[in-house]
């Protein structure tokens, strides 16, 4: 059996984190999301893995190479234009040959048990099977119409199918499926009357073709998948991942050369990688994971379920909750909650919340708002659509920076390679490659000794 992972989509709804990387390459607990999929596949001895790449696919190629480090062999297939998930699968036709194969969307996080069950159920399938889940949002995703455990049709964001199970982006196929994949329509036909169909080959549409010929896909109902579609959802995936990591951390672990100095306070289980150092006066409330050669300086408080990458410097006197990427610096008296990606710099007296992209540079005293005055959920605007979101803080794009004393209101999106200047109170989203600067009016008056004589 082979496996095919789809990563070629442009990820428009994942802005501001999809300009410099494919969405499946976004780091969760300092590992690309797609790496968790590869681990799950290799654990059940699927060692022949194909990855369909497109936008920024070079980053995936550079990171995974030929797959040897993961105990598998990886092949790559280009999808130059985003013509749909069905078109993406067709790019691998020659490589898959006559083998049974699994298809996994690269932006899906799923429990290990799902892929194990899928492989076992393949022996009962005639043409294939689809993993579905009852999430209650079939009107915003692609719903699966089921009859007696079989998929008979699909429905694209149709309000009448809100409570139906949805396709999870995980399929298992046998060689007979190619007859139907090669005849997929180039629009999503199953939409509500008067709604424009998406102009692409949707993989879920194969369910309709198979059923029409009396060879329907089997439905495998599952729980616990996360479709990481929006830019705030990495926090949801991170929470799931770190809970799984907690189950594997049975005691405090100090790797070779790691040191917890006398006077450091440790409450609960912690992991410290090779060469890591917890300095006197630091306070860690486990579970906490500290990467190789990372230093936690005095007075810093690391809160539960925090993952800190390798080669970082944290402190002194910082408060950290969430995930800090590799080679980051968080300096004097900064407070951070959320996710910040690799090579970022957060300097003194910042108070930050949200998700911050790679190589961010946050100026001294930058603040992020976390609540609205009306106590309603924070709102994020993407492509002109407002979403109520379960997060505080901001979504801060890769390679962007702030000046001293910037204030970022909750729910704002700062595009990649943008600047929010010193003293700006940011009320609106910032487009990529844009600088927002304060325009001041100043008054200059004489100031002489006679003023004090009064």
Buried (B, 14 or more C-beta within 10 A) or exposed (E): BBBBBBBBBBBEBBBBBBBBBBBBBBBBBBEBBBBBBBBBBBEBEBBBBBBBBBBBBEBBEEEBEEBEEBEBEBBBBEBEEBBBBBBBBBBBEEBBEEEBBBBBBBBBBBBBEBBEBBBEBBEEBBBBBBBBBBBEEBBBBBBBBBEEEBBBBBBBBBEEBBEBBBBBBBBBBBBBBBEBBEEBBBBBBBBEEEEEBBEBBBBBBBBBBBBEEEBBBBBBBBEEBBBBBBBBBBBBBBEBBBEEBBEEBEEBEBBEEBBBEEEBEBEEBBBBBEBBBBBEBBBBBBBBBBBBBBBBBBBBBBBBBBBBBBBBBBBBBBBBBBBBBBBBBBBBBBBBBBBBBBBBBBBBBBBBBBBBBBBBBBBBBBBBBBEBEEEEBBEBEBEEEEBEBEBBBBBBBBBBBBBEBBBBBBBBBBBBBBBBBBBBEBEEBBBBEBBBEEEEEEEEEEEEEEEEEE
